Amino acid sequence: MTEAQKKKYFKRVNDDIRKYGYHTTAVLEAENSTPFTYSTGIFENFKIPELFISGLGPNLSEELIKNYADQYKHGAVPLNKRITDLTERFPVYFIKVTNESLSDYVLSSIRHYEDKKYEYLQLVFPDLNGNFPNEPNYDYDQKIVGEFKPT
């Protein structure tokens, strides 16, 4: 990415945060890597953790991040609990992740927050058969960055 492209991209990030309260960054699938999407600005503007999603395409991930921000802004996010009302498509879990475990992924957030405090959660979803990563026969390319311990 050229310096001009970086400048244009980070201007868009900042403009989205000002306009919508957050920006979503999607990194598409490449050889030997899983696609992922993450938010920047939710922690700062809505007082809930940013969200990281691994293994889903950008459109669905952006929809899930929007639903998450709308549903939980200024409230408590349930951790390690099965959530059935974020989307009609499938249930999800939110798990805590450390910023260090995401340091290779959430570069826009690292740049945006610099030395300020911020937090992340990971959204965990089932495979096409409805199995979660802790269940037998789970089969999906979803990188779990945090510790998945549903209750």
Buried (B, 14 or more C-beta within 10 A) or exposed (E): EEEEEEEEBBEEBBEBBEEBBBBBBBBEEEEEEBBBBBBBBBBBBBEBBBBBBBBBEBEBBBBBBBBBBEEBBEEEBEBBEEBEEBBEEBBBBBBBBEBEBBEEBBBBBBEBBEEEEBEBBBBBBBBEEEBBBEEEEBEBEBBBBBEBEBE
